[in-house]
């Protein structure tokens, strides 16, 4: 019985070492696969009879030991869309289930991966080298993140819609002496500043802001604004207090003089507004009693500190940026940006219990627990490293060492089989 048992045990050893050899070969073959997680081998013994006086040969079984929590080396990439995870967590991805005229359809099975070598597909989706589609939380136009929706991220390369100018802000210092005419000091010349604005269609228009002092030593200035054709679109007066700060802004019969109030003039243009009618613009000259807008401090020259407006011209898609907080940002050639999605990370209670799938992907199991999707860097989720990828966590030197051990163990088990066979032959020869 022991001879047959010894042979069966040795054969189970051959089978187990073959399985270990297969895992080692798989690891070595995927040592350069992005996001690959190695599989080690554990050996489990099975007993037949084992008492204080008797022990019969048993068997050994090779059990795969998944190493999904060990970090692979993070290396920089010249791909600006590549992402690597430093720490725990996985990218949530979808796999294509079919194709329609409008684009791919996706499997309802959730998949997870550490392979972050993403590129834009022909349909504008972020896809890694295994063909998995990166999922993210959509971001609304107002910046709100919808954390209840997780779907493949698709980049829309549409034109950035122009925004009509609604506000112009001016910050400048007007000299107390005004701007007297060199040939006739009793006459004041206007001081001007120009600003470009945009209408509802994104067309550019230039406005000229003119300030004319009521006289040297006077704290009152007349303000007029004309468009590029010389048409007046607004006027008023401003006065300054003894300390040089804005004291009042008057337009028509309306005077603004309350401390802390915004000193504004309304400009009525002839440009069409997006909602119908004509475009009205608010000219912000600062706050009453403040120093952020117009002032009349010491000096003999006009000092323009800044002029800005909130209009935006139309823009074409320029590029895509991945940010370390997971934001997917579309850049336009008009200098504007728009966040369209945020990439979350999925964490598991027991990530080593995930089920391996093709393309360095995983699916959840009962043992791994459900996926908990959260923003990068929160609640135990790792951080994102942009323009980088995570290499395989396979160590070639270790695999070669294990390969030698598996080879020697396999040879030893083979020797046990041949020895048991010789002993059985010797036993059979005894009865001849």
Beta strands, then each sheet from edge to edge (+ up, - down):
strand 1: 39-46
strand 2: 59-66
strand 3: 74-76
strand 4: 83-86
strand 5: 91-94
strand 6: 96-100
strand 7: 103-106
strand 8: 111-113
strand 9: 119-120
strand 10: 126-127
strand 11: 133-138
strand 12: 151-152
strand 13: 167-173
strand 14: 180-181
strand 15: 184-188
strand 16: 191-198
strand 17: 204-213
strand 18: 220-226
strand 19: 232-240
strand 20: 246-251
strand 21: 254-256
strand 22: 262-272
strand 23: 278-287
strand 24: 294-295
strand 25: 303-309
strand 26: 317-322
strand 27: 327-332
strand 28: 337-342
strand 29: 345-347
strand 30: 355-357
strand 31: 361-363
strand 32: 372-374
strand 33: 383-386
strand 34: 388-390
sheet 1: 1+ 2-
sheet 2: 3+ 34-
sheet 3: 4+ 33-
sheet 4: 12+ 11- 5+ 8- 31+ 30-
sheet 5: 6+ 7-
sheet 6: 9+ 10-
sheet 7: 12+ 11- 28+ 27- 26+
sheet 8: 22+ 23- 13- 24-
sheet 9: 22+ 23- 13- 25+
sheet 10: 14+ 15-
sheet 11: 16+ 17- 18+ 19- 20+ 21-
sheet 12: 29+ 32-
end
